[in-house]
Amino acid sequence: MAQVVLNGLTTTLQPSPVISTFNSTGVGFLQPAMHALSSLLLLGAYSVQAVFGRPDISARREADILKRDVDSFITTERPYALRRVLCNIGPNGCAAAGAAPGVVVASPSKSNPDYWYTWTRDAALVFKLVTDTFIDSYDKDLQTNIQNFIISQAKLQGVNNPSGTFQSGQGLGEAKFMVDLKQFTGEWGRPQRDGPPLRAIALITYSKWLINNGYTSTARDLVWPVIKNDLTYTAQYWNQTGFDLWEEVAGQSFFTVIESHRALVEGANLAINLGTTCTACQAVAPQVLCYLQSFWDNNGKFAIANQFINYRNGRDVATILGSIHTFDPEAGCDANTFQPCSDKALANHKAVTDSFRSIYGINRNRGRGQAVAVGRYSEDIYYNGNPWYLATLAAAEQLYDAIIVWKRQGSITVNSLSLPFFQDLVSGISTGTYSAGSSTFNNIINAVSTYADGYVNIVAQYAEPDGSLPEQFERNSGKPIAATHLTWSYAAFRSATDRRAGKVPYSWGAKAASAARPNTCQAYAVGGQYQLATVTSFPANQTPGTPSGPIPTNPPSGCSAEVLVTFNVRASTAWGENIKLAGSIPALGSWNTGSAISMSAAQYTAGNPVWSMTVAIPRGQSFSYKFIRVNSGGSVAWEADPNRSWTAPSSCSTTTATLNDNWR
């Protein structure tokens, strides 16, 4: 949402410095300004005393006062934030007139900046929050919104757009649409590959609720077809370059990769529970996790936000967002999946938040271990580069996530990697494992809780007097600026304060997925078939009911229904040309060139011009196939006759196969 792309170059918008606040009269709630300057400094007082070994009665009292202030702000802001989220959802939201049912409007702001669009990523994150809220406490109106969202996304998947067609899957990489579900044709950073996995995660969450309450057929027949398209896209395109979540740089993004891994793992597990399989999910997910490890900068002790981008230092709140949106309370402090309490995630939290300490005027005099206003990345120039509410709340949420796990497992481990993070908060701490009930364990929990509350306190300080949360607050004055009533800001507030209250999401199987991480990575992707979902309505009266049984978190050990077939073809091409695979069966597009499988040139060299793609083929399936050449203008040339033929093995002992061909 932060920029436009002109002729492939990123260009920041330069809006008027004064942004009018959207009239929130229709919300029916006013939040008074709450914090005096003295209460704003309490966190710093306690943190500094903790660092210098003086967590005395006075300091603890100040921390308690801070907690009460944050408690008070949360009590009034939480219902307001949910109402503002719902205000931005069509068709009946108080600020969403004209938006299609289930569509999330990014912001009511229509100029300086114009955010009157729906973004796949933002909408998915918002509806993950809405779905978690619904699961926590059944609400028919929330359920209607969720159902409308699913229907809208089924329609949106089929909208051809500048990123490509639905039949090829490439259209799913389009990030931004009009609020009436029409394509956006302006210049933009595209494709963006985080939308499909994030949307799959949101819909999987609702599917789990359906299964747990006896509505498995609804999940299987109505929701799964939408999810499956997104999983197919993720398995096929996860390792191809795309724009990051800030829509500014093209490359390989930590956030996209970590969310892709979760979606594939959780999607594979859901498929099992629905009586089907996602063979591509199971095959690709371990390789995605393997590749995720390459983002770690062992010298700087942080996760690099975007690979192959040399003009930034790499420290970006996108990595914290990636961690909190893949939080699994059953995974402990696993570092492979970058769980919030892992040593890597804590070291990264310190590196990212420290990068903002000296660049914002409002962070002046806030030392190590004190909460700071957090932006996107230190080199940011959008609106002159400011703190964002959702970024500051993400820093808090990671800490609340960590506290949940530490309390659950009854211990906290400090090692050499995480030690600097803890040293900022607890005087004299050293490496070791501290059990629940020990004074060090309690000191850590208290210090981290106060530290996390400090980030929420900053949001309270710089929110609008009525509690409104736009996109940013000015780096020197703290004045709220940019897009008014940003839906993601409100969703971030609700999510962070859910974790503060100890509310946890469903497990997505991170623990088992971590154990499946291979030692050697492969650039592995699996192509598949895209079928337009046709969901237009949901059964009435799907209220809480009898659970259908536990949701499995491990794939079955039986025979899969598909064989993973790798097609290799040696075909020399000119710049701008691509090779695709077409065939007689649905998995190969049924001879429709628009549905043909795009092949990868990752192994291509002048001496060995190999194009390759793996496709899940039904066991025992006989089929014919050919390769086609597609030039930059879209014209298609078929290779010479005759058609190639093959039959997939039926035996369960064969799970993969490779076909090597030369262009004819």
N, C-alpha and C positions, 0 to 999 in steps of 0.2 A: 503493500500500500504506500510505500514511501517514495516512489519515484516513477518516472516514465523513461522508456528506452527509445531513443531516436537513432535510427540507422545503426543499431547494435551497440550504441554507446550509452552508458548510464548518465543521466542528467537529473540533478536534484531540482525539485520545485522550489521556487522562492515566493512564498505567500506573503500576504500582509502580516505584519507582526502582531496585529490585534485581531483576535478571533472572537466573534460574538458567541455567547453561550446559548445553546438551544433552550427554548422555553420548556420547562419540565412540569408545567402546571398539571398536565394530565396524569402525572404519576400519583399525586395525592399524598406526597410525603416530603417534608423539609427536614434536612439534617443541619442543625446549628453548628457553627464553628466551635471546636471543643478544646483546643489545646493552647495553653499559655506557653510562653517561651521557656519558663522554668521546667515544665514537664517534658519539653522536647529535649532537654539536656540530660535527663535522668539516665537514659541508656548509657551515654558516654561516661557519666560519673561512675556508674556501677562497673562498666567494662574496664575502665582504667584501673579502678581499685582491684578488680579481679586480676588484672595482668600484673600489678605490682604487689600482689599478695596481701591486699587489705579488704577482702570481702567481709567487712565487719557489719555490726548490727545496723549502722547508719546506711551503709551501702545497700544492704538487703532491704531496708525499708524503702529506699529510693527505687529499687527494682520492683518492689511490690506496688508502689504508687504508679510506676510506669505500666505495670500489668493492668492495674485497675483502669487507667486511662485507655489502654488499648482494648480492654474488655468493653468499656463503655462505647467506644467508637464502633467496635464490631457489632454490638447489640443493635445499634440503630442503622448502621450501614448495610448489614447483611440483607434485611428484607428490601431495602431500597435498591441494592445492587441487583437482586433477582428481578425486581419489577422493571429495572432499566434493561436488563437482558431481554425480557419478554416484550418490552416496548419496541425492540428492534427486530422482531420476528413477524413476518407477514402471515396472514393478511390483516390481522386485527390489532397488532401492536400499536401503541399510542404514537410511535414515531415511524411507522412502517407502512403508511397508507400507499397503496400502489405496488407493494411487493407481493409476489406470489405466495400462496400458502406454504409455510415451512421454510421460507427463504430468510436467511440471516442477513440483515443490512449491516454492513461494517460500522457505519455511523450515519446519523441523520444529516451530517454536514454535506452540502451540495456545492460548496465553493470554498476555496482557500482553507483546506483542501477539499476536493470532491471525493468523498468516500461513499457516495450513494450507489454502491455496487455490492455484490456478494462474492466473497473469496472462498474457494473450496476449503482452504486451510483454516481460516478463521471460523467458518461455519462449523467445521468438524470439531474444532476445539471447544467451541461454545456448546455444541450439542452433546459432547462428551460430558461437560459439566451439567447440562440440563438433565441428561440421562442418569448421572450419578445422584443428582438431587431427587429425581423421581424414584430411584431405587431405594434411597434412604427413607423416603416417605411417599407412599402412593398418592398421586394427584391426577385426577382425570384430565384436567386442562393441560398439564405438562405432557401427559401421554398423547393427547391429541396433537400437540406441537411436534412431538417426536415422530408420530406417524406421518404427519404432513411433511416433515423434513425428509423422511425416507422416500416418500412419493416424489417429492421435488427433486431429490438426487437421482432417482431412477430416470426422470425426464432429462435432467441436466447431463447425465452420462451420454445420452444420445444426441446432444447438440454438437454438430460439427462446427469447428472453430479454427482460428489461425494456427493452433498447435497441431491440428490434424483431424482425421475422421474417427468416428467411433469404431468402425470395422477394423481399423488397424490398431486401435487402442491408443494411438497417439493423442487423440482429442481429450483423453482423460487427464493429460498433463497441463491443460489450460487452467490457469489459476483464478481468473476474474470473469464474471458474467454480469449482465444487466440484472436488475432485481426482478424483472419479469421473465427470467430464465432464457433470454435471448443472448446470442453471442456478443462479446465485446470485440470489436475489430480494430481498435486503435493500437498504436505501437506500445509494446510492453515487454517485460522480461519473461520470456517463455522458451521452453516449457518449465514448469515448476513441479517437481516430482514428489513433493511431500503431501499434496492434497489427497490422492487416492489412499495411501496407507492410513492417514489420519481419519479419513471418512470411514474406512473399513473398521478401524478401532472403535469409533463411536457407535457404529451399527452392530458390531459384535457385542458391545456392552449391553445394548438393548436385547439382542438375541439371547444372551445369557439369562437375562431376567425372564424372558418368555419361556425358556426351557425350565428354569427353576420354578416356574409357576404353572406348569402344565400345558404350555402352548407351543410345543415343539414344532407342530405342523406349520404354525404361522412363521416361525423363524426360518424353517426350511423352504417353504413355498413362496414367501413374500419378501423376506429380508435377505436371505442368502444369495439370490441371483444378483442383487446390487453389490453385495460384499464381494462375490466371486469376481466380478469385473475388475474391481479395484485391486484384488489380490493378484489377478492375472497380469494387470499392468505393472504392479510392484515387482513381481517375479521376473518380468520381461525387461523392464527399463531401469531397475534400481541402480545399476552401475554405469548408466550413461549420464553425461553431464547435464546439468540443469541449473536454474537460478535458485539462490538460497531463499530462506523464508523472508528476508528483507527485500527480496526482488531486485537486488543490486549487482550481484556478481554471479557469473556462470562458472561452475566447476563441480567438485564433489563436496557436498555439505554434510557435516556431522549430524545436524538435526534430521535431514532427510534419511540418512543411512540408519540412524538409531530407531527412528519411527518405522522405517521399512522392516527392520528386523522384528520389532514387536508385532506388527501387523501380520507378517508371515507366520510367526510362531502361534499367535493367538488364532489366526484364521485356520491353520492346520488343525488345531485342537477343537475349534468349533465344528469344523467339517466332520470330524470323527463323531462328535456328539449328535450330529444331524444324520448320521448313517451314511456319510459319503467320505470322500477324501480330497485333499488338495495336495496332490503329489508334487506339484511345482513348489508349493510352500515348504514342504518338508525338505526338498532337495536344496533349495536356494538359501533358506534361512541360516544354516550354519556358515555358509560362505559370506553372507552379509555381516554376521557377527565377527567373523575372522577379519574382514576388511575394516570393521569399526575400530579395531585396535590400532590401526595405522594412523589414526588421528592424534594419538597421544604424543606430545612433545616431552620427551624425557629430560631435556635440558631445562625448559621453562616450567615443567611440572603443571601442564594444563592441556586441555583438549583443543586442538586447532579447529576453528569453526569451519573454515573452507580450505581445502587443499588446493595447491597450485596458484594461490593468490599471494603474491609477494609484496604488495604495497600496504598490507595491514599486519599488525603484530599477532593476529590470530585469536586474541582474547575477546570473546563475544558472549553475551548473555544467551545466545542461541544454544550454547552447550549446556547451560543450566536448565533452559527450557526443555532440551532433549532429555535430561535426566529426570526431571519431575514428571514429564509426560510418559515416561516408561517405568515409573515407580511401581514395584511389585512388593507388597508387604511380606510375601512369603520367600523372597529371594535373599533376605539378609543384606549384608553389605558387600554383595558381589561386585567386583570391579570389572569383570568382562562385560556385563550389561550396564555398567556405569550407574549402579544404584546410588541414590542420594547420600547414603552414609558410607560408601566405599572410600578407601583412601584416595583414589584418583578423583572422585567427584568432590571430595572436601578440599583437596589441593587445588582443584580447578575453581571451586567457589572462591577461595582466597585470591587466586590469580586474577579472576575476572572482576571481582568487587574492588580489589586494590587498584585496578587500572583506572577507576573513576575517582579515587580519593583526591587527586591533585588537580583535576581538570575542570571541576564544577565549583563555582563560587559557593554554592550552598553546602558543599562538603568541607569547606574550610574548617580547620581545627578538629576534624574528625579523624582520630588516629586509628591505628590498627586495632581490630577487635570491636570497633564501633560501627554501627550500621551506617551506610551511606546511600545517597540517591544513586540509582543504577540506570544506565542507558543501554543502548544496543552494543556499541563498541566505541572505543576511545577516539577513533578517527572520523566518527560520524559528522556529516555536515548538513544533513536534512534538518531544516528549521534551525540551522546553526549548531545542531548536535546537542541534544538535551536528555535528561533523565526521562524514562517512560514509567508510567504506573505499573504496567504489566511486568516490566523488567525488575523493578524494585520488589514487587510481590513475589516474583519467581525466586529471588534470593531468599526471601523469608520461607517460601514453601519448601525449598530443598532442606532447610534446617528443621522444619517441623516434620518432614518425612523421616529424617535421620533419627529424631527423638522417638518417633513411633517404633522404629525397628530396634533401637537400643533398649527401650523398655521391654519390648516383646522378647528379645533374646536374653535379656538380663545381664548384658555386659557391653563394654565399649573397648575396642582394641585401638591403640595408638601405635602406629609404626613410623618409620623414618620419613615416609612420604606425607603422612597426614599430620605429623608432629607440628610443623609451623602453623597450621590452622589452629590447633588446640593451644599452642603457646600464646597466641594472640588473646585467648580468652581465660585461661586458667594458669595462675602463677605456679612456677616450679614443676609443671607436668613433664613427664618423661615417657618414653615408649614403654608399652606394657598393656596388659589386659586388666580392666577394672570391672569388678563384679558389682551387680546391683546391691545396694546397702552399704557399700564402702563410701567413705567421705569423698574420694576422688570422683567416683561415679556420680554422686549427687551434685558435686561442684560443677561437673561438666554439663549435666542436664540443666542445672539452673543457669549457668552462663550461656549455653547455647539457646535456651528458651528466651532469655533476656535479649540476646543478640538478634534472634529472629523477630521478636516483638518490636525491636528498634526499626526494622524495615517497614513493618506495618505502621508504626508511629510516624515515619516519614510520609507515607501516603496520607495519613490522617492530617498531617500538618499542611500538605500542599494540595489537598482536594479542594474543590469549590466549597464555599460556605454551606451550600445545601447538600453536600455529599456527592455531587456530580464528579465523574472521572472522565476527563477527555483522554487524549493519547499521551501527551507529554506535559512536563512542567519545566519552565524556563531555568536554565542552568545556573543563573546568578540570582534571580529574584524569587524563583519558585512559583511564578505565576502560571496557572494552568493555561496551556496553549494547544494549538493544532486541532485535530478533529474532535468535535464535541461528542460526548456520550459514546465513547468507543466501546462497542459490545465486548470486545476481548478484554478490555480493562476491568469491566464488571465481572466477567467470568473468572478472570485471574484472581480477583479479590475473593470471590466465593470459594474457589478451589483452595487458595492458601489458608483461608480461615476454617475450611472443612478439616484440613490436615492439623491445624492448631487444636481443633476440638477432638482430634484422634479418629476422625472418620477416614476409613481407608477404602480404596477401590477394590474391585475383583482382582485376584491374581491372574496374570496372563501367561504363566508358565516360564518365567525368566530363569528359575533355578535349574530346571531340566534343560532349557535351551543353552545355558552357560556351559553345562557339562558336555554338550554336543559340539562345542567349538573346535574346529580342526586346527592342527598346528601349522598347516600349509594352506594358504589362500589360493583360490582359483577365481578368475573372472567369469563366473558361472551365472547364466541367466536362462530362463525357460520361457519360450513363447507359448501362446495359448489362444483360445477362441474367445471372442467377445460376443455375448448374446444380450440383446436389449431386454432389460427387466421390465415387466409389464404391471407392476403393482400400482393399483389406482385407489384402493381402499383397504381397510382392515376390519376384521370381525368386531362386532360390538361387545361391550361388557367384558373386556379382558382384564379383570381385576385380580388381585393377589389370590393365588390358589395353591394347589398341592404341588410340591416340588417334583420334578421329573427325575431327580437323582443328581449326584455330584457331577460337576463339569470336569472331564478328564484333562490332565495337563501333559500327558505323554502320548505320542502316536502309537497306534496299534502295531503289534508284531506280526500280523497276518500278511497275506499277499495283497499288494496294492492293485488297483484296477487298471493301472496305466504303466507303460514302459517309457522311460525317458530316452528318447531317440535324438542323438546329435547328428545333424546334417552338416557336412562340410562340402564346400564346392570351391574349386580353384577357378576364379574368374577375374581377369584383369579389368579394371574399371578406370574411368577418367574422373577427375575432380567433380563432385556433385552427383555422381551416379551411385545408386545403391542396388544391392541384390536382395530379392525377396523370394520366399518359398511359397508356392501355391500347390494345392492338391485336391483330391476328389472327396475328402472327408471334412467334416466341420472343423476339426482341429487344425486343418490346413487351409481353411477359408472356402472350401467347396468350389474351387476354381474361380472364385470372385477375386479379382486382382486388388480390389479395395480392402479385402480381408486377408490378403496374403501376409505371411509372417516376415517381418523385417529381420534381416540377418546382421550379424555383428562383424565389423572389420577389425576387431581388436588384435587378431593374429596376422593381419595383412602385411605383407612386405612385397617389395618389387620382385624379389626372387621367388616368393611363395605367396601368391595373392589369394589367400584363403578367407572366405566368408563362412561364418558358422552360426548355428543356432540350435538349441535343444528344445524339443517339443514333447509334451506328454501325449502319447498315443495309446488308445485303448488296447488292452491285451488281445491278441488274436486278430486284430483288425488288418484287413487287406486294403491297400489303397494305391493310387497312382499319384505321381507328383512331377513337377517341373520347377525350374528356377526362372525368374523373370528379372530383367534389368529395368530399373526405373531411373529416368534422368531427372535433372533438377527442375524441369518444367512439369514433371508428372507423367510424361508419356511412357508407355510400357512396351518392352520388346521381349517376346518369349524366346527361350532357347529352342533349338531345332527338335523336331520329332525324332524318335517316338517318345511317348510318355515313359517315365521311369516307374517301376512297380516294386512293391515290397509288402511283406506281411509281418506284423509285430509278433514276437514270440508269445505263446500262451503260457509257457511254464513259469511258475512263480520263482524259479531259480534264476531267472534273467530279469534284472531290474533296469539295465541300461543297454543301449546298443549304439553303434556309430556307423553312419553311411558316408563314404567318401566318394565324391563325384568330381568331374571336370565339366566346365561349361561347354555346351555343344552349339 
